[in-house]
Amino acid sequence: MKYTRLGTAGLKVSRISLGTNMMGAYVDDPASARLIDTFLDSGGNFIDTADIYGKGRSEEAIGKALKHRRSEAVVATKVSGPMGEGPNDKGNSRAHIMASAEASLKRLQSDYIDLFILHFWDSETTLEETLRAMGDLVQQGKVRYVGVSNFSAWQAMSALWTAEKLGLDPIRSIQVQYNFLTREPEREIFPMCEDQGLTITPYWVLQAGMFTGKYQRGQQPDTDSRLGKRPQAAGRYLTESNFDALERIEAVAKTTGHSPTDLTLAWALSKPVIGSVIAGTSRPEQVIANCEAVDIDLPPEALQALEAVGIPA
């Protein structure tokens, strides 16, 4: 495994992060524990979750799995999404952030959260209120570092400026959706993060498993696959554009000897500003393979072909 600093912080995180949005819902607790143990045993330490994943069930599964291995893991969880029907059960208000942090700590069975992430921008709450609440959690020792997710470049910069003005701990990372067909972050997020020293931790790099090669055009997904377990999402991802992209990835795979999954992860990790790629799976053997992808050094011609995957032929 290879590691990188979390933005401007001294904390080292593995270049593959274990995505856990299926844990506690589509992956039961014993299976979740096997995945986490396999990940840690493979040298990984960065685990990504959120309170809204399974309405807390993902955090609970992680808490059980890490009961005797907490010090080996860097756990990132998020706040902002709706956790109830009340008017204060979502967003980035001080009330919601403080209550959510306590609830997440309880579910994670931990005294601290390594990286507490604002899951979404909240236009109804001032950044000063939000960041002061996050700063208080840092001062209390309940949170070690702060990050953001799904923020635009100007929103992330505003968070950096506000934290500096208030003398608060700055954000260290930004989580964005990024893959062969979602390249918008390259325009402003990438250069902003390079300039400000933020780490990018992209999600959906494998496009919900579409770029692994396990789904075939014109065929129903296996019942034990991600999309097989979530048929309501199948139509969103089993698209012609995704299959067209997969075919181009598979063409590169034939010339390199690497799997489509390995190529996709290696392509993302080749971007200097990307620190750790979030990859979720339900199989221990795939966890091992994902961790091994950090050591793949693709030749220039392969990277060039992969860069063109999302560009119309």
C-alpha positions, 0 to 999 in steps of 0.5 A, spaced: 500 500 500 502 507 498 500 513 503 499 520 502 498 526 506 491 528 507 491 535 504 496 540 508 495 535 515 500 530 517 496 525 517 497 519 512 491 515 509 492 510 504 491 511 496 485 507 496 479 508 501 474 503 503 467 505 501 462 503 505 455 506 503 452 498 502 454 496 509 449 495 514 444 495 508 446 490 502 452 488 506 450 485 513 455 486 519 459 479 519 460 481 511 462 488 513 467 486 518 470 481 513 471 487 508 474 491 513 479 486 516 481 484 509 482 492 507 486 493 514 490 487 513 492 489 506 495 495 508 489 500 507 487 505 513 482 510 510 475 508 511 469 512 508 462 513 510 456 517 512 451 518 517 445 517 511 448 511 509 443 506 511 440 511 516 446 510 520 447 502 519 454 503 515 457 507 521 454 501 526 457 496 522 464 499 522 463 501 529 462 493 530 468 491 526 473 496 528 472 495 536 479 492 537 482 495 531 480 502 531 487 505 532 489 502 525 483 506 521 482 513 519 475 514 519 471 519 515 464 520 516 459 526 513 454 530 516 448 534 512 444 529 509 437 528 512 437 523 518 429 525 520 423 528 518 424 535 523 426 541 520 433 541 524 435 534 522 439 536 516 443 541 513 450 545 516 447 548 522 450 548 529 445 544 532 445 539 527 452 538 526 453 537 534 447 532 534 450 529 528 457 528 531 455 525 537 450 520 534 456 518 529 461 517 535 456 513 538 454 508 532 462 508 531 463 506 538 469 511 538 471 517 542 473 521 535 472 522 528 478 522 524 475 526 518 468 530 519 466 532 512 460 537 510 456 532 506 453 538 502 453 545 501 447 549 505 445 555 503 441 557 509 446 557 514 452 561 514 459 558 513 461 562 520 456 558 524 458 551 520 465 552 521 465 555 528 461 548 530 466 544 526 472 548 530 469 547 536 468 539 535 476 539 533 477 543 540 474 538 544 478 532 541 472 529 538 474 531 531 481 531 528 480 534 521 475 537 517 473 536 510 468 538 505 464 534 499 460 536 493 462 543 494 464 547 488 471 550 487 468 557 489 464 554 495 471 550 498 475 557 497 470 560 501 470 555 506 478 556 506 477 563 507 472 563 512 476 559 516 482 563 516 479 569 517 476 566 524 482 562 526 479 555 525 482 549 522 482 549 515 478 544 511 483 538 508 480 535 503 474 535 498 470 529 496 467 529 488 464 525 483 469 523 478 470 518 473 471 517 465 464 520 464 464 525 469 470 530 468 467 537 470 472 537 476 478 538 472 476 545 470 476 548 477 476 543 482 483 540 480 487 547 479 484 550 486 486 543 490 493 543 487 493 551 489 491 550 496 494 544 498 487 540 498 487 532 497 481 530 492 478 523 494 473 522 488 467 517 489 464 513 483 470 512 480 468 505 478 461 508 476 457 504 481 461 498 478 460 499 471 467 500 469 469 493 472 466 489 466 462 485 471 455 488 467 454 486 460 450 490 455 443 487 454 443 482 460 440 483 467 445 484 472 447 478 477 442 478 483 448 478 488 451 484 484 451 492 486 445 493 481 442 486 482 441 488 489 439 495 487 434 494 481 431 501 482 438 504 480 440 499 474 436 504 469 441 509 471 447 506 470 446 500 465 446 506 459 449 505 452 454 511 454 457 507 460 457 500 456 461 504 450 466 507 455 467 500 458 468 497 451 474 502 450 477 501 457 476 493 455 480 495 449 486 498 453 485 492 458 487 487 452 493 491 451 496 491 458 494 485 461 490 489 467 483 488 469 478 494 467 477 495 475 485 496 475 486 500 469 480 505 472 483 506 479 490 506 476 488 512 471 485 516 477 491 515 481 495 517 476 492 524 477 497 528 482 491 532 485 488 525 487 490 523 494 485 517 495 480 513 491 474 511 494 472 504 492 466 500 495 465 492 494 462 486 497 467 481 496 474 481 500 478 478 494 476 485 490 478 489 496 485 486 495 485 487 488 483 494 489 489 495 494 494 492 489 492 497 484 496 503 487 502 499 485 500 499 477 504 504 473 501 504 466 505 506 460 504 513 457 500 510 451 495 506 456 494 513 460 493 516 453 488 511 451 484 512 458 484 519 458 480 519 451 475 514 454 470 519 455 471 523 449 467 521 443 471 517 438 
